[in-house]
Amino acid sequence: MKKLNDALMGILRVRNLISPPYISTQPSLNVHRISKSDCFVIVGSDGLFDFFSNDEAVKLVHSYILSNPSGDPAKFLLEQLVERAADCAGFTLEELMNIPVGRRRKYHDDVTVIVIMLRTNQRTSKASTCM
C-alpha cells in the first residue's frame, strides 16, 4: 500500500495509512438551525475542504461579500482553492494551469461549490472546476 501511495501526487496521497477507512459511503451531516445573523451557506464537494477548513471558507466568502456585494463568491472561493492547490504543489498558478487537464488532477480534485445567500436581496452563486 505504501508503494502505491508514494506514487500519488498532491492531495491524492493518503496522509495517514494507518487509519482506515480511506473512503467511506457514510455521508457527513451537520444540522444547524438558521438564525437571523446567518448570511449564507456554503455547499461544497470534498475537494474544497481538502484545502480549506470550514472556518477558512466562511471567512473568505464573508470578506469577499463585504468587499464585492454584487460579485460571485462561489467563483472567488474556487479561484482561491486553485491558487492554494498550486502553492501546495510548489507551482505558480500559471504553471499549474499549463499542466494538461488530465495530469492536473494529480494536484487537486474536481470541485463544486454553491454559496446560498440567505438574505432576500442577494442571489445564490455556484461554480465548478474540472481538472
Order of alpha helices (4+ residues) and beta strands (2+ residues): alpha-beta-alpha-alpha-alpha-alpha-alpha-beta-beta
